[in-house]
Amino acid sequence: MSIIVSPSVLSADFANLGRDIDLLNESEAEWIHIDVMDGVFVPNISFGFPILESISKRTEKFCDVHLMIMQPEKYVHQFIKAGADNITVHYEGNWHLDSIIRMIQEQGISAGVALNPSTPVSVLKEVITLLDVVLIMSVNPGFGGQKFIANSVNKVREAKELIERSGSLARIEVDGGVGLHNAKELAEAGADILVAGNAVFGSSDPKHTISQIKNSGTK
């Protein structure tokens, strides 16, 4: 089974976003990763509903929305209305994970929980059977272009063990510093979905790079 590649539009050229979405439409990427940051949960601000709505109207790819924001429960319905196919929230700072996971899924889309590099996989024990996606942050959230944290591979293995032990159907996604140099290792550790930003949009041939990542991570 091939790995799912989810290019992050945080690394796209926003002066030519339509062009870059068209490029992804022509590629082997199944998902498009959309990072939403509020300047509070993380020290950066990205974009919100209008950008997601524009992307979702221009593509038939799966819109993978990663909310790095405080109180995401306030905005779930708006993100779904704007075109989200999956919404991932962070464990950190969200005290009622069970409720927000169910809130997302009751709207007919999938739900994920992301873990910062310093957060252990074990915190998901009580909700793992509810999840569709476990997102392992392999950099500290907030900015693209950071160096991959090597221990993330071990966290992928731990997440895979927890999923198998619990009987969960959740898939494992990895976000941060992912590219051709580590796609195979991450896939072998148990990753199902790889988010790639700079590796794709910084490439001289993004479509070929997507194909290489996808095939290097064949499981």
Backbone as a chain_set.jsonl record, in Angstrom:
{"seq": "MSIIVSPSVLSADFANLGRDIDLLNESEAEWIHIDVMDGVFVPNISFGFPILESISKRTEKFCDVHLMIMQPEKYVHQFIKAGADNITVHYEGNWHLDSIIRMIQEQGISAGVALNPSTPVSVLKEVITLLDVVLIMSVNPGFGGQKFIANSVNKVREAKELIERSGSLARIEVDGGVGLHNAKELAEAGADILVAGNAVFGSSDPKHTISQIKNSGTK", "coords": {"N": [[0.849, -1.198, 0.0], [0.598, 2.178, -0.863], [2.051, 5.112, 0.576], [0.218, 7.93, 1.81], [0.511, 11.126, 0.511], [0.524, 14.363, 1.731], [0.697, 17.375, 0.783], [1.754, 20.423, 2.245], [0.176, 23.466, 2.17], [1.142, 25.643, 3.44], [3.661, 26.117, 2.65], [3.368, 26.926, 0.089], [3.262, 29.214, -2.759], [1.816, 32.096, -2.083], [1.086, 34.2, -3.654], [0.526, 32.984, -5.937], [-1.4, 31.004, -5.484], [-3.571, 29.595, -6.595], [-2.401, 28.505, -8.881], [-0.571, 26.759, -7.657], [-2.284, 24.988, -6.346], [-3.528, 23.849, -8.538], [-1.325, 22.512, -9.569], [-0.971, 20.569, -7.572], [-3.354, 19.23, -7.951], [-2.812, 17.911, -10.291], [-1.0, 16.092, -9.512], [0.25, 13.121, -7.733], [-0.531, 13.326, -5.153], [-2.818, 12.622, -2.616], [-4.044, 14.003, -0.572], [-4.458, 17.392, 0.684], [-2.747, 19.461, 2.813], [-3.67, 21.718, 5.297], [-2.665, 24.209, 7.241], [-3.755, 25.84, 10.048], [-3.268, 28.625, 11.971], [-3.323, 30.573, 14.951], [-1.802, 32.512, 16.238], [-1.793, 32.462, 18.951], [-2.022, 29.872, 20.198], [0.155, 28.904, 18.8], [3.203, 30.63, 17.872], [2.569, 32.141, 15.48], [0.71, 33.296, 12.64], [-1.5, 32.11, 10.253], [-3.771, 31.368, 8.083], [-7.342, 31.394, 7.381], [-10.835, 30.679, 7.171], [-11.607, 31.783, 4.513], [-9.428, 31.142, 2.787], [-9.3, 28.335, 2.969], [-11.841, 27.736, 1.911], [-11.529, 28.674, -0.711], [-9.518, 26.939, -1.622], [-10.79, 24.436, -1.379], [-12.813, 24.672, -3.255], [-11.402, 24.609, -5.56], [-10.274, 22.179, -5.822], [-10.509, 18.554, -5.871], [-9.268, 17.038, -4.123], [-8.609, 15.542, -0.901], [-9.238, 17.537, 1.813], [-7.224, 18.308, 4.333], [-7.303, 19.491, 7.376], [-5.492, 21.172, 9.765], [-5.695, 22.266, 12.895], [-4.105, 24.589, 14.679], [-4.852, 26.083, 17.03], [-6.419, 27.934, 19.713], [-9.269, 26.893, 21.589], [-10.687, 25.3, 19.552], [-13.176, 24.157, 19.206], [-15.032, 26.168, 18.875], [-14.969, 26.797, 16.227], [-15.258, 24.641, 14.561], [-17.593, 23.984, 13.023], [-17.604, 26.021, 11.116], [-15.236, 25.551, 9.726], [-15.787, 23.079, 8.606], [-17.941, 23.766, 6.971], [-16.543, 25.358, 5.221], [-15.128, 23.522, 3.79], [-13.541, 21.442, 4.878], [-12.334, 18.105, 5.056], [-11.143, 16.496, 6.863], [-10.515, 17.199, 10.252], [-8.006, 18.06, 12.4], [-7.142, 18.433, 15.737], [-5.193, 19.777, 18.475], [-3.825, 17.908, 21.183], [-2.701, 19.305, 23.308], [-3.753, 21.796, 25.444], [-6.442, 21.39, 24.982], [-9.033, 20.43, 26.741], [-11.241, 18.827, 26.581], [-11.216, 16.524, 24.808], [-12.616, 14.205, 23.991], [-15.201, 15.191, 23.544], [-14.825, 17.103, 21.467], [-13.799, 15.531, 19.412], [-15.976, 13.865, 18.862], [-17.807, 15.829, 18.136], [-16.75, 16.733, 15.71], [-16.843, 14.382, 14.134], [-19.564, 13.829, 14.107], [-20.453, 15.575, 12.245], [-19.938, 14.368, 9.924], [-17.332, 14.098, 8.954], [-13.822, 13.138, 9.179], [-11.788, 12.84, 12.19], [-8.92, 14.015, 13.916], [-6.148, 13.877, 16.261], [-3.435, 15.836, 17.244], [-0.039, 15.63, 18.364], [2.378, 17.441, 20.092], [6.021, 17.618, 19.888], [7.062, 17.154, 22.502], [5.066, 15.835, 23.828], [3.887, 12.81, 25.104], [2.926, 9.735, 23.459], [1.262, 8.173, 24.964], [-0.762, 9.7, 26.127], [-2.964, 9.535, 24.567], [-4.338, 7.281, 25.12], [-6.972, 6.99, 26.198], [-8.63, 7.907, 24.198], [-7.997, 6.758, 21.811], [-9.421, 4.798, 20.365], [-11.452, 6.23, 19.286], [-10.424, 7.816, 17.338], [-9.668, 8.926, 13.983], [-7.333, 9.799, 12.886], [-3.978, 10.032, 13.979], [-1.774, 12.492, 14.595], [1.574, 12.982, 14.444], [3.676, 15.401, 15.467], [6.629, 16.328, 14.077], [8.265, 18.422, 14.256], [8.479, 21.451, 16.183], [5.386, 23.037, 16.43], [4.26, 25.741, 14.314], [5.916, 27.014, 12.436], [7.075, 26.568, 9.084], [9.682, 24.632, 7.436], [11.435, 23.688, 9.404], [13.924, 21.626, 11.111], [13.749, 18.109, 11.066], [12.782, 16.214, 13.895], [14.513, 13.647, 15.267], [13.632, 11.688, 17.114], [11.005, 11.386, 16.557], [10.471, 9.242, 14.934], [10.509, 7.066, 16.672], [8.252, 7.745, 18.143], [6.271, 7.379, 16.243], [6.381, 4.607, 15.999], [5.533, 3.921, 18.588], [2.946, 4.948, 18.553], [1.843, 3.316, 16.599], [1.94, 0.828, 17.884], [0.161, 1.321, 20.022], [-2.214, 1.742, 18.611], [-2.587, -0.764, 17.358], [-2.739, -2.428, 19.592], [-5.032, -1.534, 20.84], [-6.985, -1.939, 18.983], [-7.818, 0.103, 17.419], [-8.756, 2.0, 14.485], [-7.334, 4.078, 13.572], [-5.236, 6.146, 11.51], [-1.789, 6.96, 11.032], [-0.23, 10.045, 10.902], [2.441, 12.161, 9.885], [4.084, 15.192, 10.493], [6.249, 17.669, 9.572], [9.387, 18.58, 8.588], [9.572, 16.512, 6.78], [10.571, 14.468, 4.067], [12.241, 13.202, 1.109], [14.425, 12.064, 2.322], [13.621, 10.812, 4.661], [11.2, 9.5, 4.331], [10.875, 6.731, 3.751], [11.818, 5.487, 6.097], [9.964, 6.444, 7.98], [7.594, 5.372, 6.983], [8.139, 2.645, 7.305], [8.199, 2.553, 10.05], [5.557, 2.847, 10.642], [3.978, 4.944, 9.726], [1.256, 6.335, 7.894], [0.474, 8.549, 6.483], [2.109, 11.281, 5.088], [3.07, 14.532, 5.655], [4.263, 17.026, 3.622], [5.981, 19.933, 3.066], [8.07, 22.159, 2.434], [9.692, 20.319, 1.117], [8.211, 19.616, -1.083], [7.211, 22.069, -2.323], [9.542, 23.466, -2.506], [10.932, 22.146, -4.352], [12.408, 21.584, -7.596], [10.861, 20.18, -9.274], [7.967, 19.635, -8.319], [5.819, 17.758, -8.657], [7.113, 15.399, -9.381], [8.631, 15.0, -7.097], [6.629, 14.552, -5.184], [5.666, 12.104, -6.162], [7.977, 10.547, -5.79], [8.239, 10.595, -2.966], [5.863, 9.339, -2.257], [6.236, 6.787, -3.405], [8.632, 5.958, -2.259], [7.809, 5.514, 0.214], [6.285, 3.232, 0.125], [4.363, 0.686, 1.541]], "CA": [[0.0, 0.0, 0.0], [1.384, 3.405, -0.951], [1.863, 6.149, 1.583], [-0.53, 9.11, 1.372], [1.273, 12.37, 0.6], [-0.357, 15.505, 1.997], [1.51, 18.589, 0.698], [1.293, 21.53, 3.076], [0.123, 24.726, 1.423], [1.86, 26.677, 4.182], [4.898, 26.358, 1.894], [3.03, 27.322, -1.285], [3.431, 30.617, -3.135], [0.472, 32.65, -1.906], [0.781, 35.096, -4.765], [0.113, 32.107, -7.034], [-1.954, 29.841, -4.797], [-4.376, 28.819, -7.543], [-1.467, 27.734, -9.706], [0.003, 25.675, -6.863], [-3.334, 23.988, -6.118], [-3.658, 23.127, -9.812], [-0.183, 21.609, -9.626], [-1.288, 19.434, -6.697], [-4.437, 18.484, -8.605], [-2.217, 17.092, -11.356], [0.023, 15.233, -8.898], [-0.194, 11.89, -7.09], [-0.947, 13.612, -3.772], [-4.247, 12.378, -2.369], [-4.528, 14.988, 0.398], [-3.825, 18.702, 0.776], [-2.658, 19.8, 4.237], [-3.953, 23.139, 5.482], [-2.295, 24.568, 8.61], [-4.434, 27.04, 10.537], [-2.596, 29.088, 13.183], [-4.017, 31.757, 15.473], [-0.923, 33.454, 16.908], [-1.933, 32.281, 20.398], [-1.561, 28.501, 20.462], [1.509, 28.893, 18.235], [3.641, 32.014, 17.63], [2.488, 32.499, 14.065], [-0.648, 33.403, 12.114], [-1.477, 31.665, 8.855], [-4.953, 31.737, 7.313], [-8.57, 30.849, 7.939], [-11.935, 30.152, 6.358], [-11.647, 32.129, 3.079], [-8.409, 30.397, 2.039], [-9.759, 26.942, 2.891], [-12.967, 27.675, 0.988], [-10.991, 28.827, -2.067], [-8.811, 25.711, -1.972], [-11.74, 23.32, -1.524], [-13.564, 24.877, -4.493], [-10.512, 24.44, -6.709], [-9.715, 20.829, -5.831], [-11.296, 17.419, -5.397], [-8.42, 16.332, -3.168], [-9.054, 15.496, 0.488], [-8.724, 18.716, 2.522], [-6.733, 17.868, 5.636], [-7.179, 20.755, 8.098], [-4.756, 21.034, 11.027], [-5.993, 23.465, 13.682], [-3.18, 24.952, 15.756], [-5.566, 27.236, 17.57], [-7.104, 27.754, 20.993], [-10.726, 26.705, 21.545], [-11.106, 24.932, 18.195], [-14.601, 23.779, 19.175], [-15.811, 27.333, 18.455], [-14.834, 27.037, 14.793], [-15.384, 23.386, 13.815], [-18.678, 24.035, 12.036], [-17.215, 26.92, 10.03], [-14.215, 24.893, 8.899], [-16.464, 22.044, 7.824], [-18.701, 24.484, 5.941], [-15.583, 25.894, 4.255], [-14.639, 22.455, 2.931], [-12.659, 20.468, 5.521], [-12.686, 16.684, 5.015], [-10.626, 16.016, 8.143], [-10.041, 18.242, 11.15], [-7.133, 17.591, 13.479], [-6.911, 19.405, 16.818], [-4.075, 19.396, 19.323], [-4.055, 17.442, 22.551], [-2.274, 20.334, 24.241], [-4.661, 22.932, 25.586], [-7.843, 21.021, 24.747], [-9.355, 19.585, 27.898], [-12.404, 17.976, 26.324], [-10.933, 15.877, 23.526], [-13.706, 13.298, 23.636], [-16.326, 15.983, 23.028], [-14.552, 17.735, 20.175], [-13.681, 14.457, 18.412], [-17.343, 13.467, 18.502], [-18.421, 16.974, 17.45], [-16.263, 16.715, 14.327], [-17.326, 13.187, 13.438], [-21.017, 13.925, 13.938], [-20.699, 16.394, 11.056], [-19.703, 13.529, 8.756], [-15.95, 14.083, 8.49], [-12.933, 12.434, 10.1], [-11.199, 13.655, 13.254], [-7.588, 13.616, 14.363], [-5.511, 14.594, 17.364], [-2.003, 16.048, 17.033], [0.81, 15.661, 19.554], [3.625, 18.175, 19.982], [7.171, 16.739, 20.097], [7.305, 16.808, 23.913], [3.889, 15.157, 24.385], [3.986, 11.365, 24.864], [1.821, 9.057, 22.776], [0.394, 7.543, 25.973], [-1.901, 10.553, 26.504], [-4.099, 9.219, 23.693], [-4.872, 5.964, 25.493], [-8.417, 6.997, 26.463], [-9.42, 8.32, 23.024], [-7.426, 6.197, 20.577], [-10.41, 4.041, 19.58], [-12.362, 7.187, 18.656], [-9.724, 8.645, 16.359], [-9.4, 8.548, 12.594], [-5.953, 10.19, 12.586], [-3.039, 10.463, 15.017], [-0.77, 13.32, 13.925], [2.815, 13.155, 15.188], [4.444, 16.579, 15.058], [8.051, 16.016, 14.079], [8.909, 19.702, 14.56], [7.599, 22.236, 17.042], [4.435, 23.686, 15.522], [4.236, 27.193, 14.182], [6.646, 27.497, 11.274], [7.579, 25.58, 8.149], [11.111, 24.65, 7.167], [12.252, 23.291, 10.538], [14.617, 20.354, 11.015], [13.048, 16.935, 11.577], [13.217, 15.712, 15.198], [14.758, 12.231, 14.995], [12.867, 10.806, 17.999], [9.649, 11.248, 16.021], [10.341, 7.886, 14.38], [10.114, 6.216, 17.805], [6.863, 8.063, 18.495], [5.429, 6.705, 15.249], [6.325, 3.195, 16.41], [4.704, 3.838, 19.798], [1.558, 5.17, 18.139], [1.428, 2.105, 15.889], [1.719, -0.199, 18.908], [-1.064, 1.669, 20.736], [-3.331, 1.511, 17.686], [-2.769, -2.209, 17.187], [-3.119, -3.013, 20.886], [-6.394, -1.11, 21.199], [-7.934, -2.258, 17.92], [-8.207, 1.344, 16.746], [-8.595, 2.066, 13.033], [-6.675, 5.352, 13.28], [-4.044, 6.19, 10.683], [-0.742, 7.806, 11.598], [0.245, 11.121, 10.033], [3.646, 12.819, 10.398], [4.121, 16.556, 9.975], [7.389, 18.495, 9.943], [10.701, 18.138, 8.153], [9.442, 15.245, 6.05], [10.985, 14.525, 2.665], [12.779, 11.965, 0.543], [15.465, 11.511, 3.195], [13.086, 10.036, 5.794], [9.883, 8.932, 4.036], [10.909, 5.274, 3.86], [11.96, 5.133, 7.514], [8.703, 6.74, 8.647], [6.622, 4.369, 6.539], [8.489, 1.376, 7.94], [7.856, 2.675, 11.473], [4.108, 2.744, 10.786], [3.259, 6.12, 9.218], [0.363, 6.138, 6.746], [0.287, 9.832, 5.797], [3.256, 12.167, 5.278], [2.889, 15.937, 5.284], [5.506, 17.561, 3.073], [5.814, 21.312, 2.643], [9.234, 22.634, 1.687], [10.206, 19.254, 0.25], [7.425, 19.652, -2.318], [7.153, 23.373, -2.988], [10.905, 23.931, -2.734], [11.531, 21.275, -5.361], [12.369, 22.068, -8.98], [9.807, 19.393, -9.926], [7.134, 19.205, -7.197], [5.03, 16.556, -8.94], [8.026, 14.255, -9.323], [8.986, 14.817, -5.684], [5.472, 13.903, -4.553], [5.688, 10.721, -6.611], [9.098, 9.878, -5.14], [7.902, 10.407, -1.557], [4.807, 8.326, -2.219], [6.763, 5.458, -3.742], [9.681, 5.57, -1.31], [7.131, 5.106, 1.433], [5.382, 2.103, -0.116], [4.374, -0.208, 2.704]], "C": [[0.882, 1.243, 0.0], [1.052, 4.342, 0.196], [0.996, 7.256, 0.98], [0.362, 10.33, 1.555], [0.289, 13.526, 0.718], [0.475, 16.782, 1.97], [0.9, 19.743, 1.507], [1.336, 22.838, 2.305], [0.729, 25.888, 2.194], [3.142, 27.048, 3.446], [4.636, 26.783, 0.453], [3.33, 28.803, -1.512], [2.052, 31.275, -3.093], [0.109, 33.698, -2.955], [0.277, 34.298, -5.97], [-0.534, 30.834, -6.474], [-2.798, 28.978, -5.729], [-3.517, 27.943, -8.422], [-0.925, 26.536, -8.943], [-1.031, 24.601, -6.539], [-3.566, 23.183, -7.395], [-2.522, 22.121, -9.98], [-0.444, 20.367, -8.771], [-2.402, 18.582, -7.295], [-3.904, 17.52, -9.662], [-1.22, 16.073, -10.817], [-0.601, 13.969, -8.314], [-0.576, 12.102, -5.622], [-2.441, 13.376, -3.627], [-4.871, 13.447, -1.47], [-3.831, 16.321, 0.176], [-3.906, 19.134, 2.241], [-2.763, 21.306, 4.418], [-3.747, 23.479, 6.955], [-2.946, 25.887, 9.009], [-3.834, 27.42, 11.884], [-3.181, 30.417, 13.632], [-3.117, 32.779, 16.151], [-0.991, 33.373, 18.417], [-1.43, 30.896, 20.787], [-0.143, 28.302, 19.946], [1.9, 30.331, 17.892], [3.675, 32.384, 16.15], [1.019, 32.572, 13.685], [-0.601, 32.985, 10.649], [-2.714, 32.171, 8.119], [-6.164, 31.025, 7.882], [-9.575, 30.41, 6.891], [-11.873, 30.532, 4.873], [-10.643, 31.35, 2.243], [-8.829, 28.943, 1.887], [-10.896, 26.812, 1.884], [-12.495, 27.791, -0.465], [-10.292, 27.561, -2.531], [-9.801, 24.592, -2.258], [-12.565, 23.443, -2.8], [-12.719, 24.566, -5.729], [-9.975, 23.007, -6.824], [-10.75, 19.795, -5.431], [-10.467, 16.561, -4.45], [-9.03, 16.443, -1.76], [-8.416, 16.657, 1.244], [-8.487, 18.388, 3.997], [-6.402, 19.102, 6.473], [-6.593, 20.522, 9.485], [-4.913, 22.334, 11.811], [-4.988, 23.621, 14.82], [-3.709, 26.239, 16.377], [-6.136, 26.894, 18.943], [-8.609, 27.642, 20.748], [-11.24, 26.349, 20.146], [-12.579, 24.569, 18.087], [-15.49, 24.926, 18.722], [-15.912, 27.439, 16.928], [-15.032, 25.795, 13.93], [-16.419, 23.484, 12.703], [-18.301, 24.922, 10.847], [-16.161, 26.286, 9.125], [-14.827, 23.785, 8.054], [-17.249, 22.686, 6.683], [-17.775, 25.004, 4.843], [-14.926, 24.806, 3.417], [-13.716, 21.435, 3.555], [-13.212, 19.051, 5.373], [-12.177, 15.957, 6.253], [-10.228, 17.235, 8.958], [-9.236, 17.588, 12.255], [-6.92, 18.727, 14.459], [-5.744, 18.905, 17.663], [-4.543, 18.904, 20.687], [-3.784, 18.573, 23.535], [-3.29, 21.485, 24.273], [-6.121, 22.633, 25.326], [-8.26, 19.979, 25.782], [-10.478, 18.6, 27.613], [-12.276, 17.301, 24.962], [-12.074, 14.986, 23.067], [-14.84, 14.071, 22.97], [-16.035, 16.55, 21.647], [-14.36, 16.689, 19.076], [-15.072, 14.06, 17.928], [-18.059, 14.582, 17.747], [-18.036, 16.993, 15.979], [-16.881, 15.561, 13.555], [-18.827, 13.215, 13.214], [-21.398, 14.779, 12.738], [-20.33, 15.644, 9.768], [-18.302, 13.555, 8.199], [-15.081, 13.383, 9.531], [-12.26, 13.406, 11.062], [-9.848, 13.099, 13.662], [-7.152, 14.409, 15.574], [-4.017, 14.646, 17.104], [-1.282, 16.112, 18.371], [2.076, 16.456, 19.259], [4.808, 17.248, 20.294], [7.388, 16.3, 21.543], [6.139, 16.062, 24.56], [3.959, 13.668, 24.075], [2.736, 10.793, 24.206], [0.806, 8.514, 23.779], [-0.81, 8.384, 26.361], [-3.144, 10.244, 25.672], [-4.816, 7.929, 24.069], [-6.395, 5.952, 25.608], [-9.264, 7.361, 25.247], [-9.004, 7.621, 21.742], [-8.46, 5.461, 19.736], [-11.425, 4.958, 18.902], [-11.748, 7.835, 17.416], [-9.66, 8.032, 14.969], [-7.932, 8.796, 12.235], [-5.211, 10.522, 13.876], [-1.923, 11.213, 14.293], [0.427, 13.518, 14.851], [3.548, 14.372, 14.637], [5.925, 16.263, 15.185], [8.913, 17.28, 14.053], [7.992, 20.396, 15.558], [6.68, 23.074, 16.163], [4.567, 25.193, 15.485], [4.898, 27.71, 12.923], [7.073, 26.333, 10.385], [9.093, 25.649, 8.062], [12.01, 24.251, 8.318], [12.884, 21.91, 10.319], [13.817, 19.246, 11.704], [13.652, 16.484, 12.907], [13.287, 14.188, 15.12], [13.913, 11.299, 15.861], [11.426, 10.614, 17.526], [9.418, 9.862, 15.438], [9.913, 6.923, 15.487], [8.674, 6.474, 18.218], [5.881, 7.44, 17.508], [5.285, 5.23, 15.629], [5.421, 3.014, 17.627], [3.229, 4.013, 19.454], [1.009, 3.931, 17.435], [1.122, 0.981, 16.882], [0.415, 0.056, 19.658], [-2.287, 1.39, 19.875], [-3.614, 0.014, 17.553], [-3.26, -2.87, 18.469], [-4.575, -2.718, 21.232], [-7.443, -1.537, 20.183], [-8.456, -1.036, 17.201], [-7.967, 1.244, 15.249], [-7.873, 3.343, 12.602], [-5.459, 5.167, 12.388], [-3.066, 7.196, 11.281], [-0.23, 8.774, 10.539], [1.466, 11.762, 10.684], [3.81, 14.157, 9.698], [5.353, 17.283, 10.496], [8.718, 17.922, 9.499], [10.696, 16.828, 7.392], [9.847, 15.436, 4.59], [11.532, 13.19, 2.215], [13.775, 11.282, 1.474], [14.912, 10.652, 4.325], [11.735, 9.376, 5.533], [9.853, 7.422, 4.235], [10.974, 4.835, 5.32], [10.652, 5.348, 8.273], [7.628, 5.73, 8.264], [6.878, 3.026, 7.213], [8.148, 1.384, 9.43], [6.349, 2.594, 11.708], [3.316, 3.922, 10.275], [2.441, 5.763, 7.976], [0.267, 7.378, 5.865], [1.492, 10.711, 6.106], [2.926, 13.563, 4.771], [4.236, 16.466, 4.816], [5.246, 18.966, 2.544], [6.959, 21.78, 1.782], [9.781, 21.593, 0.734], [9.491, 19.242, -1.092], [7.565, 20.997, -3.02], [8.529, 24.003, -3.198], [11.629, 23.122, -3.79], [11.449, 21.919, -6.742], [11.297, 21.343, -9.787], [8.892, 18.816, -8.847], [6.354, 17.919, -7.45], [5.896, 15.297, -8.875], [8.417, 13.955, -7.882], [7.86, 14.139, -4.921], [5.452, 12.423, -4.898], [6.797, 9.938, -5.928], [8.808, 9.593, -3.667], [6.876, 9.293, -1.416], [5.374, 6.928, -2.434], [7.876, 5.009, -2.805], [9.054, 5.093, -0.004], [6.151, 3.971, 1.229], [5.519, 1.078, 0.994], [4.031, -1.634, 2.293]], "O": [[1.818, 1.337, 0.793], [-0.066, 4.362, 0.712], [1.038, 7.489, -0.228], [0.91, 10.543, 2.637], [-0.646, 13.656, -0.072], [0.922, 17.239, 3.022], [-0.303, 19.996, 1.453], [2.393, 23.267, 1.843], [0.824, 26.998, 1.67], [3.651, 28.159, 3.596], [5.575, 26.979, -0.318], [3.615, 29.543, -0.571], [1.22, 31.037, -3.969], [-1.063, 34.037, -3.113], [-0.315, 34.852, -6.896], [-0.249, 29.729, -6.935], [-2.739, 27.751, -5.655], [-3.849, 26.787, -8.684], [-0.825, 25.436, -9.486], [-0.688, 23.421, -6.466], [-3.776, 21.971, -7.338], [-2.732, 21.013, -10.473], [-0.17, 19.246, -9.2], [-2.394, 17.358, -7.162], [-4.473, 16.453, -9.893], [-0.662, 15.282, -11.577], [-1.813, 13.767, -8.387], [-0.91, 11.142, -4.928], [-3.235, 13.873, -4.424], [-6.056, 13.76, -1.582], [-2.763, 16.386, -0.432], [-4.985, 19.169, 2.833], [-2.042, 22.074, 3.779], [-4.544, 23.092, 7.81], [-2.714, 26.92, 8.383], [-3.881, 26.635, 12.831], [-3.498, 31.279, 12.812], [-3.605, 33.816, 16.602], [-0.315, 34.139, 19.104], [-0.521, 30.765, 21.607], [0.665, 27.617, 20.575], [1.028, 31.164, 17.648], [4.682, 32.876, 15.641], [0.175, 31.967, 14.347], [0.248, 33.457, 9.893], [-2.708, 33.282, 7.589], [-6.041, 30.162, 8.751], [-9.215, 29.844, 5.859], [-12.076, 29.656, 4.031], [-10.95, 30.939, 1.125], [-8.727, 28.377, 0.799], [-10.91, 25.874, 1.086], [-13.0, 27.092, -1.343], [-10.442, 27.147, -3.681], [-9.673, 23.882, -3.255], [-12.975, 22.432, -3.37], [-13.252, 24.294, -6.805], [-9.306, 22.664, -7.799], [-11.731, 20.1, -4.752], [-10.903, 15.491, -4.025], [-9.849, 17.32, -1.484], [-7.191, 16.753, 1.312], [-9.42, 18.217, 4.781], [-5.338, 19.697, 6.301], [-7.144, 19.761, 10.28], [-4.345, 23.365, 11.449], [-5.02, 22.876, 15.799], [-3.112, 27.31, 16.269], [-6.311, 25.725, 19.288], [-9.142, 28.232, 19.808], [-12.128, 27.021, 19.62], [-13.168, 24.659, 17.009], [-16.594, 24.689, 18.231], [-16.818, 28.084, 16.401], [-14.982, 25.88, 12.703], [-16.145, 23.107, 11.564], [-18.639, 24.61, 9.705], [-16.191, 26.463, 7.907], [-14.424, 23.581, 6.909], [-17.22, 22.196, 5.554], [-18.167, 25.083, 3.679], [-14.24, 25.111, 2.441], [-13.145, 20.619, 2.832], [-14.41, 18.823, 5.544], [-12.72, 14.923, 6.643], [-9.67, 18.192, 8.422], [-9.711, 16.69, 12.951], [-6.564, 19.84, 14.073], [-5.358, 17.74, 17.571], [-5.51, 19.407, 21.259], [-4.544, 18.777, 24.482], [-3.627, 22.06, 23.239], [-6.961, 23.525, 25.437], [-7.886, 18.81, 25.701], [-10.641, 17.626, 28.349], [-13.115, 17.484, 24.081], [-12.455, 15.006, 21.897], [-15.373, 13.642, 21.946], [-16.883, 16.493, 20.756], [-14.721, 16.936, 17.925], [-15.31, 13.936, 16.727], [-18.829, 14.315, 16.824], [-18.872, 17.235, 15.108], [-17.386, 15.747, 12.447], [-19.311, 12.672, 12.221], [-22.533, 14.719, 12.265], [-20.398, 16.2, 8.671], [-18.08, 13.086, 7.083], [-15.543, 13.073, 10.628], [-12.166, 14.607, 10.806], [-9.651, 11.887, 13.743], [-7.703, 15.467, 15.88], [-3.399, 13.631, 16.781], [-1.827, 16.578, 19.372], [2.771, 16.176, 18.282], [4.614, 16.197, 20.904], [7.851, 15.186, 21.783], [6.225, 15.695, 25.731], [4.078, 13.289, 22.91], [1.632, 11.31, 24.38], [-0.381, 8.409, 23.468], [-1.79, 7.845, 26.876], [-4.25, 10.647, 26.032], [-5.782, 7.533, 23.417], [-7.039, 5.003, 25.162], [-10.477, 7.153, 25.253], [-9.595, 7.862, 20.689], [-8.385, 5.495, 18.508], [-12.178, 4.512, 18.036], [-12.465, 8.339, 16.551], [-9.606, 6.814, 14.797], [-7.36, 8.1, 11.396], [-5.742, 11.203, 14.754], [-1.211, 10.633, 13.473], [0.312, 14.14, 15.907], [3.987, 14.377, 13.487], [6.413, 15.966, 16.276], [10.127, 17.217, 13.856], [6.852, 19.974, 15.754], [7.149, 23.75, 15.247], [4.93, 25.836, 16.47], [4.488, 28.741, 12.39], [7.392, 25.249, 10.874], [9.714, 26.595, 8.547], [13.224, 24.445, 8.243], [12.447, 21.135, 9.468], [13.28, 19.44, 12.795], [14.872, 16.382, 13.04], [12.272, 13.518, 14.934], [13.513, 10.23, 15.401], [10.711, 9.76, 18.051], [8.293, 9.363, 15.448], [9.056, 6.066, 15.27], [7.954, 5.55, 18.598], [4.789, 7.022, 17.892], [4.186, 4.678, 15.582], [4.636, 2.068, 17.69], [2.369, 3.317, 19.993], [-0.14, 3.544, 17.644], [0.135, 0.263, 16.718], [-0.353, -0.874, 19.906], [-3.285, 0.859, 20.363], [-4.766, -0.412, 17.63], [-4.102, -3.768, 18.429], [-5.262, -3.542, 21.836], [-8.641, -1.508, 20.468], [-9.43, -1.121, 16.453], [-7.093, 0.505, 14.796], [-7.807, 3.654, 11.413], [-4.743, 4.171, 12.489], [-3.462, 8.154, 11.945], [0.151, 8.379, 9.438], [1.518, 11.892, 11.908], [3.694, 14.253, 8.477], [5.496, 17.494, 11.701], [9.132, 16.874, 9.994], [11.7, 16.116, 7.361], [9.505, 16.439, 3.963], [11.312, 12.167, 2.863], [13.947, 10.064, 1.42], [15.645, 9.844, 4.897], [11.178, 8.749, 6.435], [8.91, 6.891, 4.822], [10.265, 3.916, 5.729], [10.277, 4.529, 9.112], [6.849, 5.287, 9.108], [5.942, 2.351, 7.64], [7.843, 0.339, 10.004], [5.903, 2.311, 12.82], [2.089, 3.917, 10.373], [2.882, 4.991, 7.125], [0.013, 7.284, 4.664], [1.857, 10.868, 7.271], [2.554, 13.749, 3.612], [5.232, 16.366, 5.532], [4.394, 19.163, 1.678], [6.856, 21.804, 0.556], [10.28, 21.932, -0.339], [10.083, 18.902, -2.116], [7.987, 21.06, -4.175], [8.673, 24.953, -3.967], [12.795, 23.375, -4.091], [10.539, 22.699, -7.022], [10.873, 21.815, -10.842], [9.019, 17.644, -8.492], [6.239, 17.08, -6.558], [5.462, 14.26, -8.373], [8.522, 12.793, -7.49], [8.106, 13.252, -4.103], [5.244, 11.582, -4.023], [6.591, 8.793, -5.528], [9.087, 8.501, -3.172], [7.006, 8.416, -0.562], [5.02, 5.993, -1.714], [8.049, 3.812, -2.577], [9.674, 4.372, 0.777], [5.272, 3.757, 2.064], [6.62, 0.655, 1.347], [3.992, -2.528, 3.139]]}, "num_chains": 1, "name": "protein.A"}
